[in-house]
Amino acid sequence: PRFHGNGSEIYTVLNDNPALAPRFYNLNWMRSIPEDVPVSAVTMPGTHQSLTEYGGPLTQRQVWNLSVQLKAGIRYLDIHVGIWIPNQQHVYVWDGWWMISQQIRMDEVLVIIFNFLELHPSETVLLNVEIHGLYKSRALQMIMKIISQNRDRIWTDLAVPTMGQARGKLIFVKSSTFDVGVEKSASAFFLDNKLDYCECKIEQVKPQLCGRSIVVTENPSAFFTTPKMLAQTVNSEINKCVMQNKRSLNQGCLGVISMNFPSPDVLINIIQLRPSPPTEPCSEEPPPSGEHAVC
């Protein structure tokens, strides 16, 4: 961050520069997380429609390519893929709204992730996949073939792993169109594109962070503004919540925070949040009406 004359910090919350200086790399930031901490208890920066770099201002949601995102510290990725031609031999990545090709195949995406994890075995990467197009079943078959060829690099259990189990591996996260991987649930931090009662919502998601599912704060979207314009406001709200949580004596894990056009400042603030400590499993008994389960 930069500083005002009075010493207060100035944070840049939105980045539209495709290059990233090495001083902003966060290559091995998961190394310090204890082995017994569930991946779900780690506050983790992610990107929304991670590979949507092309298509103009109404479509573009990211400016960094996949390799740069991983170097910056992004550990949750959200991609939209599909097949539109019957004899298509590969599953391609598209944007999630207008179905514009993003000029990369899913198998190429996985190679980039696997190569990164091989160089940085302390890390893990979560991948949310949404399947679109006219031939979803065929796309799924092709994706499953890729998975079967790389089982030693992928976490295949349905349970959320600990960091010790997850290091060096890709973890798939279930979606409405791809029923493979660990469970995902929404944090509901945002209401009408505004962050809603951050402290209260943190308390609400704590039971889910015991290990049952990956809690994801998705980036809001709107039809009447560009993703970049919305990101300026949303990323600022996210950064305020993160900084508020960072200064708290009772830090709570925020789960995955998925963003458009994240800046290095916001990423480092998220990464610096301590993970929730390992807890006893949540009670299987439902909490009384009006109350939340406590670990």
C-alpha positions as CSV (number, residue, x, y, z in Angstrom):
1,P,0.0,0.0,0.0
2,R,0.9,3.7,-0.3
3,F,0.3,6.1,2.5
4,H,-1.5,9.5,3.0
5,G,0.4,12.3,4.6
6,N,-1.3,11.5,7.9
7,G,0.1,7.9,7.8
8,S,-3.1,6.1,6.8
9,E,-2.9,3.5,4.2
10,I,-4.0,3.8,0.5
11,Y,-4.9,0.6,-1.2
12,T,-5.3,0.0,-4.9
13,V,-8.3,-2.4,-5.2
14,L,-8.6,-2.8,-9.0
15,N,-5.9,-3.9,-11.5
16,D,-6.1,-3.5,-15.3
17,N,-2.4,-4.1,-16.1
18,P,-1.8,-7.6,-17.7
19,A,1.8,-7.6,-16.4
20,L,2.8,-8.3,-12.8
21,A,6.1,-7.3,-11.3
22,P,8.0,-10.1,-9.5
23,R,7.8,-8.2,-6.2
24,F,4.1,-8.9,-6.2
25,Y,4.5,-12.7,-6.7
26,N,3.0,-14.9,-3.9
27,L,4.3,-18.3,-5.1
28,N,4.4,-20.3,-1.9
29,W,2.2,-18.5,0.5
30,M,0.4,-21.7,1.7
31,R,3.7,-23.1,3.0
32,S,3.2,-21.6,6.4
33,I,-0.3,-23.1,6.9
34,P,-0.3,-26.1,9.3
35,E,-0.8,-29.5,7.8
36,D,-3.9,-30.3,9.9
37,V,-5.9,-27.2,8.8
38,P,-8.8,-28.0,6.4
39,V,-8.6,-26.3,3.1
40,S,-12.0,-24.9,3.8
41,A,-10.6,-23.0,6.8
42,V,-8.1,-21.1,4.7
43,T,-9.0,-17.6,3.5
44,M,-8.1,-17.8,-0.2
45,P,-8.1,-15.3,-3.1
46,G,-9.8,-16.4,-6.3
47,T,-11.1,-15.1,-9.6
48,H,-14.6,-15.1,-11.0
49,Q,-14.7,-16.3,-14.6
50,S,-11.0,-16.7,-14.3
51,L,-10.1,-16.9,-18.0
52,T,-12.5,-14.3,-19.4
53,E,-9.8,-12.0,-20.9
54,Y,-11.4,-11.4,-24.3
55,G,-14.7,-10.1,-25.7
56,G,-14.7,-6.4,-24.8
57,P,-15.7,-4.4,-21.8
58,L,-19.1,-6.1,-21.3
59,T,-17.4,-9.5,-21.2
60,Q,-13.9,-9.2,-19.8
61,R,-13.5,-10.0,-16.1
62,Q,-9.8,-10.6,-15.8
63,V,-6.6,-9.0,-17.2
64,W,-4.0,-11.5,-15.9
65,N,-3.6,-14.8,-17.8
66,L,-3.7,-18.1,-15.8
67,S,0.0,-18.3,-15.2
68,V,0.1,-14.7,-13.8
69,Q,-2.9,-15.3,-11.6
70,L,-1.2,-18.3,-10.0
71,K,2.0,-16.4,-9.5
72,A,0.0,-13.5,-7.9
73,G,-1.4,-16.0,-5.3
74,I,-4.8,-16.9,-6.8
75,R,-5.7,-20.3,-5.6
76,Y,-9.4,-20.6,-6.6
77,L,-10.3,-20.6,-10.3
78,D,-13.7,-20.5,-12.0
79,I,-13.9,-21.6,-15.6
80,H,-16.7,-22.0,-18.1
81,V,-16.2,-24.7,-20.8
82,G,-18.2,-26.4,-23.5
83,I,-18.6,-28.0,-26.9
84,W,-20.8,-26.5,-29.7
85,I,-19.7,-28.6,-32.7
86,P,-20.5,-32.4,-32.7
87,N,-17.0,-33.4,-34.0
88,Q,-15.1,-31.0,-31.8
89,Q,-12.0,-32.8,-30.4
90,H,-11.3,-30.6,-27.4
91,V,-13.3,-28.8,-24.6
92,Y,-12.7,-25.1,-25.0
93,V,-13.0,-22.3,-22.4
94,W,-15.7,-19.6,-23.0
95,D,-17.0,-16.7,-21.0
96,G,-20.0,-17.4,-18.9
97,W,-22.4,-14.8,-20.3
98,W,-21.9,-14.3,-24.1
99,M,-20.2,-17.6,-24.9
100,I,-17.2,-15.9,-26.5
101,S,-14.2,-18.2,-26.9
102,Q,-11.2,-17.4,-24.6
103,Q,-8.7,-19.1,-26.9
104,I,-7.6,-21.8,-24.6
105,R,-8.6,-25.5,-24.1
106,M,-9.4,-27.1,-20.8
107,D,-6.6,-29.6,-21.1
108,E,-4.2,-26.7,-21.6
109,V,-5.6,-25.1,-18.4
110,L,-4.9,-28.2,-16.4
111,V,-1.3,-28.5,-17.8
112,I,-0.6,-24.9,-16.6
113,I,-2.0,-25.7,-13.2
114,F,-0.1,-29.0,-12.9
115,N,3.2,-27.4,-13.9
116,F,2.7,-24.7,-11.3
117,L,2.0,-27.2,-8.6
118,E,5.0,-29.2,-9.6
119,L,7.2,-26.2,-9.1
120,H,5.4,-25.1,-5.9
121,P,4.4,-28.3,-4.1
122,S,3.4,-26.4,-0.9
123,E,0.3,-25.0,-2.8
124,T,-3.1,-26.4,-3.8
125,V,-5.4,-25.0,-6.4
126,L,-9.3,-25.2,-6.4
127,L,-11.1,-25.4,-9.7
128,N,-14.8,-24.7,-10.3
129,V,-16.0,-25.9,-13.7
130,E,-19.3,-24.9,-15.4
131,I,-20.2,-26.8,-18.5
132,H,-22.2,-25.0,-21.3
133,G,-23.1,-25.8,-24.9
134,L,-25.2,-28.2,-26.9
135,Y,-23.1,-31.3,-26.1
136,K,-22.7,-31.2,-22.3
137,S,-22.6,-35.0,-21.9
138,R,-19.8,-35.3,-24.5
139,A,-17.9,-32.5,-22.8
140,L,-18.2,-34.2,-19.4
141,Q,-16.9,-37.5,-20.9
142,M,-13.9,-35.7,-22.3
143,I,-13.2,-33.9,-19.0
144,M,-13.5,-37.2,-17.0
145,K,-11.0,-38.8,-19.4
146,I,-8.5,-36.0,-18.6
147,I,-9.1,-36.5,-14.9
148,S,-8.6,-40.3,-15.1
149,Q,-5.2,-39.7,-16.8
150,N,-4.1,-37.4,-14.0
151,R,-5.5,-39.0,-10.8
152,D,-2.2,-38.7,-9.0
153,R,-2.3,-34.9,-9.3
154,I,-6.0,-34.5,-8.4
155,W,-7.7,-34.8,-5.0
156,T,-10.4,-37.4,-5.8
157,D,-12.1,-37.8,-2.4
158,L,-15.5,-36.1,-1.8
159,A,-14.4,-34.8,1.7
160,V,-12.6,-31.5,2.0
161,P,-8.9,-32.3,2.5
162,T,-6.5,-30.9,5.0
163,M,-3.6,-28.8,3.8
164,G,-1.3,-31.8,4.3
165,Q,-3.4,-33.9,2.0
166,A,-4.0,-31.2,-0.6
167,R,-0.5,-29.9,-1.2
168,G,0.6,-30.3,-4.8
169,K,-2.9,-31.3,-5.9
170,L,-5.7,-29.8,-7.9
171,I,-9.1,-29.9,-6.1
172,F,-12.3,-29.8,-8.2
173,V,-15.2,-28.0,-6.7
174,K,-18.8,-29.1,-7.5
175,S,-21.0,-26.9,-9.6
176,S,-24.6,-27.2,-10.9
177,T,-23.2,-28.7,-14.2
178,F,-20.2,-30.6,-13.0
179,D,-20.9,-33.0,-10.2
180,V,-17.3,-33.8,-9.4
181,G,-15.2,-32.7,-6.4
182,V,-15.9,-31.2,-3.0
183,E,-19.0,-29.4,-2.0
184,K,-19.3,-25.7,-2.4
185,S,-21.7,-23.2,-0.7
186,A,-22.2,-19.5,-1.1
187,S,-21.3,-17.1,1.7
188,A,-24.1,-14.6,1.0
189,F,-21.8,-11.7,2.0
190,F,-23.3,-9.6,-0.8
191,L,-26.8,-8.2,-1.0
192,D,-27.7,-6.1,-4.0
193,N,-24.0,-5.9,-5.0
194,K,-23.1,-4.5,-1.6
195,L,-21.3,-6.2,1.2
196,D,-23.9,-6.9,3.9
197,Y,-23.0,-7.0,7.6
198,C,-19.6,-8.5,7.2
199,E,-19.0,-9.4,10.8
200,C,-22.4,-11.1,11.2
201,K,-22.0,-13.1,8.0
202,I,-18.5,-14.3,9.1
203,E,-20.1,-15.7,12.2
204,Q,-22.7,-17.4,10.0
205,V,-20.2,-19.2,7.8
206,K,-18.0,-20.4,10.6
207,P,-19.9,-23.7,11.0
208,Q,-19.4,-24.5,7.3
209,L,-15.6,-23.9,7.7
210,C,-15.4,-27.0,9.9
211,G,-14.7,-29.0,6.8
212,R,-18.0,-29.9,5.1
213,S,-17.7,-27.5,2.1
214,I,-15.8,-24.8,0.5
215,V,-17.5,-21.4,1.2
216,V,-17.2,-19.1,-1.8
217,T,-18.0,-15.4,-2.0
218,E,-18.9,-14.9,-5.6
219,N,-18.4,-11.6,-7.3
220,P,-21.7,-9.9,-8.0
221,S,-22.7,-9.0,-11.6
222,A,-25.1,-6.5,-13.1
223,F,-26.5,-6.0,-16.6
224,F,-26.2,-2.2,-16.7
225,T,-22.5,-1.8,-15.7
226,T,-19.3,-3.3,-17.0
227,P,-17.5,-5.9,-14.8
228,K,-14.6,-3.5,-14.4
229,M,-16.8,-0.6,-13.2
230,L,-18.5,-3.0,-10.7
231,A,-15.2,-4.4,-9.5
232,Q,-14.0,-1.0,-8.5
233,T,-16.8,-0.8,-5.9
234,V,-17.0,-4.5,-5.0
235,N,-13.2,-5.0,-4.5
236,S,-13.1,-1.9,-2.3
237,E,-15.9,-3.4,-0.1
238,I,-14.1,-6.7,0.0
239,N,-10.8,-5.0,1.0
240,K,-12.6,-3.1,3.8
241,C,-14.1,-6.4,5.2
242,V,-10.7,-8.1,4.9
243,M,-8.9,-5.3,6.7
244,Q,-11.5,-5.2,9.4
245,N,-11.2,-8.9,9.9
246,K,-7.4,-8.7,9.8
247,R,-7.3,-6.2,12.7
248,S,-9.7,-8.2,14.8
249,L,-8.4,-10.1,17.8
250,N,-10.9,-12.8,16.9
251,Q,-10.0,-13.3,13.2
252,G,-12.5,-15.5,11.3
253,C,-11.8,-17.2,8.1
254,L,-13.6,-15.7,5.1
255,G,-13.3,-18.8,2.9
256,V,-12.8,-18.2,-0.9
257,I,-13.1,-14.7,-2.1
258,S,-13.7,-14.7,-5.9
259,M,-13.1,-11.4,-7.6
260,N,-12.9,-9.6,-11.0
261,F,-9.7,-7.6,-11.7
262,P,-8.1,-8.1,-8.3
263,S,-5.1,-5.9,-7.4
264,P,-1.9,-7.1,-5.7
265,D,-2.8,-5.0,-2.6
266,V,-6.1,-6.9,-2.1
267,L,-4.5,-10.3,-2.7
268,I,-1.8,-9.8,-0.1
269,N,-4.4,-8.6,2.4
270,I,-6.4,-11.7,1.9
271,I,-3.4,-14.0,2.0
272,Q,-2.2,-12.5,5.3
273,L,-5.4,-13.5,7.1
274,R,-4.8,-16.4,9.5
275,P,-6.6,-19.6,8.8
276,S,-9.3,-20.7,11.3
277,P,-7.7,-23.1,13.7
278,P,-8.6,-26.8,13.5
279,T,-11.9,-27.4,15.3
280,E,-14.0,-30.3,16.5
281,P,-16.4,-31.5,13.8
282,C,-19.6,-29.6,13.7
283,S,-22.5,-31.4,15.5
284,E,-24.7,-33.3,13.2
285,E,-27.7,-32.1,15.2
286,P,-29.4,-29.2,13.6
287,P,-29.2,-26.0,15.7
288,P,-32.3,-24.6,17.4
289,S,-34.4,-22.4,15.3
290,G,-32.8,-18.9,14.9
291,E,-29.4,-20.1,16.0
292,H,-26.2,-21.1,14.2
293,A,-24.2,-24.2,14.7
294,V,-20.9,-23.6,16.6
295,C,-17.8,-25.7,16.2
